[in-house]
Amino acid sequence: MLKEGEIMQRLFVILSIFTILFGVAGHLYADLLGITGNYSRLVSFDPYSGTLLLEHTQLNPNEVFTGLTYDPNHNKLYALSQSENNLYSIDPNTLVVSLIGQLNIGGSQPWQDANALAYDSVTDTLYTLTVDWDWPSYTNNRSELSIINIDTAELTPIGVVAGLVGAISYNEQDGHLYGHVVYGWGSWDSPYKSYVIKIDPNDASAEVLFETPYQ
């Protein structure tokens, strides 16, 4: 039987992968960029074959990362660790990793973590979701959408989304966030619902787009 921490780590390893454009030393790679689940390496890989192309830099190997996004306005990558709730910046040219700060999370549930990052370059806004695991029943899961101060890592809450949202991205064309709910409702030993949702970044109101047959 998996321990609590092991369950969380396995659930979120795959969610640390996001699609962005990554520039190194003036060159732009249209690859997938992600953070590996083992030793937390920043890597790029082919989006069609999954072949690892480059290993860029080493993040803190003791932390499991669940968020990664690119800020073109300041030419920075932001990386977010799970249970430590640390926000890092990465210079895409020098690959220098800097700790911005620890997110000020204080939830009502006994098990709460930072999860997912998305950046809106139009309004210069960095979003995250902090998830409340309703342990041990997992019947009342929720995620709180917040804005992160990119200089201090301070959180400004916006609103709550039902379920555990494992990944988000920002769509500049319609000004909305899109997320994947990995656990919607149900008890620990019964089937779960997972689905893709559209989130209004102004009040965190969410619309279910479609259900997915996987978690």
C-alpha positions as CSV (number, residue, x, y, z in Angstrom):
1,M,0.0,0.0,0.0
2,L,1.3,3.4,-0.9
3,K,2.0,6.0,1.8
4,E,0.2,9.3,1.5
5,G,3.3,11.1,0.2
6,E,4.0,8.4,-2.4
7,I,0.4,8.6,-3.7
8,M,0.7,12.4,-4.2
9,Q,4.1,12.1,-5.8
10,R,2.9,9.5,-8.3
11,L,-0.3,11.4,-9.1
12,F,1.6,14.6,-9.9
13,V,4.7,13.5,-11.7
14,I,3.0,13.5,-15.1
15,L,1.4,16.8,-14.4
16,S,4.7,18.6,-14.3
17,I,4.9,18.6,-18.1
18,F,3.7,21.7,-20.0
19,T,3.9,22.9,-23.6
20,I,5.9,26.1,-24.0
21,L,8.5,27.7,-26.2
22,F,12.0,27.6,-24.7
23,G,14.9,29.9,-25.7
24,V,18.5,29.0,-24.9
25,A,21.3,31.3,-25.8
26,G,19.3,33.1,-28.4
27,H,17.9,30.0,-30.0
28,L,14.2,29.1,-29.9
29,Y,13.1,25.5,-29.6
30,A,9.5,24.6,-30.4
31,D,9.7,21.5,-28.2
32,L,7.9,20.3,-25.1
33,L,9.6,21.4,-22.0
34,G,9.1,19.5,-18.7
35,I,10.6,18.6,-15.4
36,T,11.4,14.9,-14.8
37,G,9.9,13.1,-11.9
38,N,13.3,11.7,-10.9
39,Y,15.9,14.2,-9.8
40,S,13.8,17.1,-11.1
41,R,15.7,17.8,-14.2
42,L,14.5,20.5,-16.7
43,V,14.4,18.8,-20.1
44,S,13.0,19.3,-23.6
45,F,11.7,16.5,-25.7
46,D,10.2,15.8,-29.1
47,P,6.4,16.4,-29.0
48,Y,5.7,13.6,-31.5
49,S,7.9,10.8,-30.4
50,G,8.6,11.7,-26.7
51,T,12.3,11.4,-27.4
52,L,14.4,13.3,-24.9
53,L,16.3,16.0,-26.7
54,L,18.2,18.0,-24.1
55,E,18.8,18.1,-20.4
56,H,19.0,21.8,-19.5
57,T,19.5,22.2,-15.8
58,Q,19.1,20.5,-12.4
59,L,16.5,21.8,-10.0
60,N,16.3,20.8,-6.4
61,P,16.3,17.0,-6.6
62,N,14.5,16.7,-3.2
63,E,11.4,18.5,-4.5
64,V,8.7,17.2,-6.8
65,F,7.6,19.9,-9.3
66,T,4.0,20.3,-10.4
67,G,4.1,23.6,-12.3
68,L,6.1,25.1,-15.1
69,T,5.3,28.1,-17.3
70,Y,7.1,30.8,-19.4
71,D,6.9,34.5,-18.9
72,P,7.8,36.2,-22.2
73,N,7.5,39.7,-20.8
74,H,10.4,39.1,-18.4
75,N,12.0,36.2,-20.3
76,K,11.7,33.9,-17.3
77,L,10.5,30.4,-16.6
78,Y,8.6,29.8,-13.4
79,A,8.7,26.4,-11.7
80,L,6.6,25.4,-8.7
81,S,7.3,22.6,-6.3
82,Q,4.5,20.5,-4.7
83,S,4.6,20.0,-1.0
84,E,7.3,22.6,-0.3
85,N,5.3,25.2,-2.2
86,N,8.4,26.9,-3.4
87,L,8.3,29.2,-6.5
88,Y,11.5,29.4,-8.6
89,S,12.5,31.5,-11.6
90,I,14.8,30.1,-14.3
91,D,16.8,32.3,-16.7
92,P,16.4,30.6,-20.1
93,N,19.7,32.0,-21.4
94,T,22.0,31.3,-18.4
95,L,19.8,28.5,-16.9
96,V,20.4,30.1,-13.4
97,V,17.7,28.9,-11.0
98,S,16.6,31.4,-8.3
99,L,14.2,30.9,-5.4
100,I,11.5,33.6,-5.4
101,G,9.8,32.5,-2.2
102,Q,7.4,30.1,-0.6
103,L,3.7,30.4,-1.3
104,N,1.7,31.5,1.8
105,I,-0.7,28.6,1.9
106,G,-3.0,28.1,4.8
107,G,-5.9,25.8,4.0
108,S,-8.6,24.2,6.1
109,Q,-7.7,20.7,5.0
110,P,-5.0,18.6,6.6
111,W,-3.3,18.0,3.2
112,Q,-2.9,21.0,1.0
113,D,-0.4,21.6,-1.8
114,A,0.5,24.2,-4.5
115,N,-0.2,22.8,-7.9
116,A,0.0,24.1,-11.5
117,L,1.1,27.4,-13.1
118,A,-0.2,29.6,-16.0
119,Y,1.0,33.0,-17.1
120,D,-1.0,35.7,-18.9
121,S,1.4,37.9,-20.8
122,V,-1.3,40.5,-21.7
123,T,-2.0,41.4,-18.0
124,D,1.4,40.2,-16.7
125,T,-0.4,37.8,-14.3
126,L,0.8,34.5,-12.9
127,Y,-1.9,32.1,-11.8
128,T,-1.7,29.0,-9.6
129,L,-4.1,26.5,-8.0
130,T,-3.7,25.2,-4.4
131,V,-5.4,21.9,-3.9
132,D,-7.2,20.7,-0.7
133,W,-7.1,17.0,-0.4
134,D,-10.1,15.9,1.7
135,W,-8.1,13.1,3.3
136,P,-9.0,10.3,4.0
137,S,-12.4,10.2,2.3
138,Y,-11.5,12.4,-0.8
139,T,-15.1,13.3,-1.2
140,N,-14.8,17.1,-0.7
141,N,-11.8,18.0,-2.9
142,R,-11.3,21.6,-4.0
143,S,-8.8,23.9,-5.6
144,E,-8.3,27.6,-5.0
145,L,-7.3,29.8,-7.9
146,S,-4.9,32.6,-6.9
147,I,-2.6,35.2,-8.4
148,I,1.0,34.9,-7.5
149,N,3.2,38.0,-7.0
150,I,6.1,37.2,-9.3
151,D,8.5,39.1,-7.1
152,T,7.5,37.9,-3.6
153,A,5.5,34.7,-4.2
154,E,2.6,36.1,-2.2
155,L,-0.8,34.7,-3.1
156,T,-4.0,36.7,-3.7
157,P,-7.0,34.3,-3.7
158,I,-9.6,34.6,-6.5
159,G,-12.1,31.8,-5.9
160,V,-12.6,28.1,-5.5
161,V,-13.0,25.4,-8.1
162,A,-14.6,22.0,-7.3
163,G,-12.2,19.0,-7.5
164,L,-8.5,18.6,-7.7
165,V,-7.2,20.6,-10.7
166,G,-3.9,19.1,-11.8
167,A,-2.9,21.4,-14.6
168,I,-3.9,24.8,-16.1
169,S,-3.0,26.9,-19.1
170,Y,-4.0,30.4,-20.2
171,N,-5.6,31.1,-23.6
172,E,-5.0,34.7,-24.7
173,Q,-7.6,34.4,-27.4
174,D,-10.5,34.2,-25.1
175,G,-8.9,35.3,-21.8
176,H,-9.7,32.1,-19.9
177,L,-7.8,29.4,-18.1
178,Y,-8.2,25.8,-19.0
179,G,-7.7,23.1,-16.5
180,H,-7.8,19.3,-16.0
181,V,-9.6,18.0,-13.0
182,V,-7.9,14.8,-12.0
183,Y,-10.3,14.0,-9.1
184,G,-13.7,15.4,-9.2
185,W,-15.8,13.6,-6.6
186,G,-16.3,10.1,-5.2
187,S,-14.7,8.2,-2.3
188,W,-11.2,6.8,-2.3
189,D,-12.2,3.3,-3.3
190,S,-14.9,4.2,-5.9
191,P,-14.7,5.4,-9.5
192,Y,-13.7,9.0,-10.0
193,K,-14.7,11.7,-12.5
194,S,-12.0,13.6,-14.3
195,Y,-12.7,16.3,-16.9
196,V,-11.4,19.4,-18.7
197,I,-12.8,22.7,-17.6
198,K,-12.8,26.3,-18.6
199,I,-12.2,28.8,-15.8
200,D,-13.0,32.5,-15.6
201,P,-9.8,34.1,-14.1
202,N,-11.9,36.9,-12.6
203,D,-14.0,34.9,-10.2
204,A,-12.8,31.3,-10.7
205,S,-16.3,30.2,-12.0
206,A,-15.8,27.0,-14.0
207,E,-17.5,25.3,-16.9
208,V,-17.1,21.6,-17.7
209,L,-16.1,21.1,-21.3
210,F,-15.9,17.3,-21.5
211,E,-15.3,14.3,-19.3
212,T,-12.1,12.3,-19.7
213,P,-11.8,8.6,-19.3
214,Y,-8.6,8.8,-17.2
215,Q,-7.2,10.5,-14.1
